[in-house]
Amino acid sequence: MSQVSGRSRVRQLADSVWPGRTVNGYANLIAARLRKLADEGSTGMLPVSGRGDGAVFFRGGRVVYAESSRTARPGLHPSGLAALGLTHDEGHAGEAGLVAPGPGGALAGMLELTELIVDALADLLCRESRYAKFRPAQVRPAGPERPMPVEELLAEVQRRHEVQRQLAAVVTADSAVTLNPSLDPPLAQVSPAQWALLARAADGTTPRGLALQIGRSVFGTTIEVYRLLELGLLVVPGRPPAGHRGSGTALSFLRAVPAERRDDDEGEGARAGSESGAGLPARRRRGK
Amino acid sequence: MILPEAGDLLTPATAIDGFRLGCLIDASTGLVLAAVQAADGPAPPTAAAGAADVVNVLTLLNGKLATGEILEDVMITFSDSFFMVRPVGHDPVGQNTGPRILLLVVTDRHRTNLAMAHRSLRDLCAGFLA
């Protein structure tokens, strides 16, 4: 007779199929749900909760918007001297969409919104997240939208998670960082975007906190903070500064591209004047 | 394609002799915004990731040298192809702290006039800013 109680046995069986035992936890289930909504051409909202709360908005089977309580939202975007941290821009929150496009013009404007949506989605698709019932009638009330195919978004999210895994040895979005306390700081040249981070960096600041302050992507800000760590301008308290870590560069976008995707892309990418997607559907890659 | 509108901006690049691949990449995150590929073009995600890595390293080099210079473009020569990378816009102080976008164009080395291609890329990037 088995010494395992019936209840424990049920739990054991459930554990073997629970998403927590899958490669990417509950994120796999959310990805599957997003694919199904895309296949059905759905319009509505999928609430997601986990480390933070958020939602993914669909229109005609495409993701048009996503937001997370742990990432910045469009419209909170300081400009001019405020963007550099040199003045306070208390009124910028009400000026969404009024900020003149800078270098790159409309392209940069499109990218900013896209980046915030992808950033939110990457945050929502984490191991701990779960989704609630899809609400077909609920569309985004107002604000900018950008229709994007689900498969390409999922491929991008997967790539970002891989980059985050690389960076985790040095810095994460929630690592406290501080200005290099050295009395003899290294000579370095920084971009305006990096200067904006340095100007706001204080004891205990995290890349996520900085991103929320300036209305930028948490993922992009974490990478920018990593670059400032490499330049020796920021340090993670308790960790050796750049140059003393002994290992090579942690960040490699190339290493984050799955090998199988490269092969598939060579065979199936858009050809001869047509447009190519940024990534192949994971589902097709697996041979479905 | 994440940004279909950006794909339209790449159309002029296909007129470069020996064109194989054109990509717009967010340098700060490595996100491929759009890509246009010829029949013999390399895989966009891989080529774009490599280009972003190269620019990342050069940006770090420039940051440590601190000479006040800016990166204008990168030309890489392989045995059969040219990889040309050019930032679409720079961030003048006080203007924008937004992400910097890279244009990557890969061409067939045996069919491309490098000087002409270089000029085409410069004009193309100038057009993006308009």
Boltz contact constraints between the chains, C-beta under 6 A:
constraints:
  - contact:
      token1: [A, 80]
      token2: [B, 94]
      max_distance: 6.0
  - contact:
      token1: [A, 83]
      token2: [B, 97]
      max_distance: 6.0
  - contact:
      token1: [A, 102]
      token2: [B, 95]
      max_distance: 6.0
  - contact:
      token1: [A, 102]
      token2: [B, 96]
      max_distance: 6.0
  - contact:
      token1: [A, 102]
      token2: [B, 98]
      max_distance: 6.0
  - contact:
      token1: [A, 103]
      token2: [B, 89]
      max_distance: 6.0
  - contact:
      token1: [A, 103]
      token2: [B, 90]
      max_distance: 6.0
  - contact:
      token1: [A, 103]
      token2: [B, 96]
      max_distance: 6.0
  - contact:
      token1: [A, 104]
      token2: [B, 88]
      max_distance: 6.0
  - contact:
      token1: [A, 104]
      token2: [B, 89]
      max_distance: 6.0
  - contact:
      token1: [A, 104]
      token2: [B, 101]
      max_distance: 6.0
  - contact:
      token1: [A, 105]
      token2: [B, 129]
      max_distance: 6.0
  - contact:
      token1: [A, 107]
      token2: [B, 128]
      max_distance: 6.0
  - contact:
      token1: [A, 108]
      token2: [B, 98]
      max_distance: 6.0
  - contact:
      token1: [A, 110]
      token2: [B, 3]
      max_distance: 6.0
  - contact:
      token1: [A, 111]
      token2: [B, 99]
      max_distance: 6.0
  - contact:
      token1: [A, 112]
      token2: [B, 98]
      max_distance: 6.0
  - contact:
      token1: [A, 148]
      token2: [B, 2]
      max_distance: 6.0
  - contact:
      token1: [A, 152]
      token2: [B, 2]
      max_distance: 6.0
  - contact:
      token1: [A, 187]
      token2: [B, 66]
      max_distance: 6.0
  - contact:
      token1: [A, 188]
      token2: [B, 63]
      max_distance: 6.0
  - contact:
      token1: [A, 188]
      token2: [B, 66]
      max_distance: 6.0
  - contact:
      token1: [A, 189]
      token2: [B, 63]
      max_distance: 6.0
  - contact:
      token1: [A, 189]
      token2: [B, 66]
      max_distance: 6.0
  - contact:
      token1: [A, 191]
      token2: [B, 91]
      max_distance: 6.0
  - contact:
      token1: [A, 192]
      token2: [B, 91]
      max_distance: 6.0
  - contact:
      token1: [A, 192]
      token2: [B, 93]
      max_distance: 6.0
  - contact:
      token1: [A, 192]
      token2: [B, 97]
      max_distance: 6.0
  - contact:
      token1: [A, 193]
      token2: [B, 97]
      max_distance: 6.0
  - contact:
      token1: [A, 196]
      token2: [B, 97]
      max_distance: 6.0
  - contact:
      token1: [A, 219]
      token2: [B, 29]
      max_distance: 6.0
  - contact:
      token1: [A, 220]
      token2: [B, 28]
      max_distance: 6.0
  - contact:
      token1: [A, 220]
      token2: [B, 29]
      max_distance: 6.0
  - contact:
      token1: [A, 230]
      token2: [B, 60]
      max_distance: 6.0
  - contact:
      token1: [A, 231]
      token2: [B, 63]
      max_distance: 6.0
  - contact:
      token1: [A, 252]
      token2: [B, 53]
      max_distance: 6.0
  - contact:
      token1: [A, 253]
      token2: [B, 30]
      max_distance: 6.0
  - contact:
      token1: [A, 253]
      token2: [B, 49]
      max_distance: 6.0
  - contact:
      token1: [A, 253]
      token2: [B, 52]
      max_distance: 6.0
  - contact:
      token1: [A, 253]
      token2: [B, 53]
      max_distance: 6.0
  - contact:
      token1: [A, 254]
      token2: [B, 49]
      max_distance: 6.0
  - contact:
      token1: [A, 254]
      token2: [B, 50]
      max_distance: 6.0
  - contact:
      token1: [A, 254]
      token2: [B, 53]
      max_distance: 6.0
  - contact:
      token1: [A, 257]
      token2: [B, 45]
      max_distance: 6.0
  - contact:
      token1: [A, 257]
      token2: [B, 46]
      max_distance: 6.0
  - contact:
      token1: [A, 257]
      token2: [B, 49]
      max_distance: 6.0
  - contact:
      token1: [A, 262]
      token2: [B, 43]
      max_distance: 6.0
  - contact:
      token1: [A, 262]
      token2: [B, 46]
      max_distance: 6.0
  - contact:
      token1: [A, 265]
      token2: [B, 43]
      max_distance: 6.0
  - contact:
      token1: [A, 266]
      token2: [B, 43]
      max_distance: 6.0
  - contact:
      token1: [A, 269]
      token2: [B, 37]
      max_distance: 6.0
  - contact:
      token1: [A, 270]
      token2: [B, 37]
      max_distance: 6.0
  - contact:
      token1: [A, 271]
      token2: [B, 39]
      max_distance: 6.0
  - contact:
      token1: [A, 272]
      token2: [B, 38]
      max_distance: 6.0
  - contact:
      token1: [A, 272]
      token2: [B, 39]
      max_distance: 6.0
  - contact:
      token1: [A, 273]
      token2: [B, 14]
      max_distance: 6.0
  - contact:
      token1: [A, 275]
      token2: [B, 1]
      max_distance: 6.0
  - contact:
      token1: [A, 275]
      token2: [B, 7]
      max_distance: 6.0
  - contact:
      token1: [A, 275]
      token2: [B, 36]
      max_distance: 6.0
  - contact:
      token1: [A, 276]
      token2: [B, 35]
      max_distance: 6.0
  - contact:
      token1: [A, 276]
      token2: [B, 37]
      max_distance: 6.0
  - contact:
      token1: [A, 276]
      token2: [B, 44]
      max_distance: 6.0
  - contact:
      token1: [A, 277]
      token2: [B, 1]
      max_distance: 6.0
  - contact:
      token1: [A, 278]
      token2: [B, 2]
      max_distance: 6.0
  - contact:
      token1: [A, 278]
      token2: [B, 32]
      max_distance: 6.0
  - contact:
      token1: [A, 279]
      token2: [B, 45]
      max_distance: 6.0
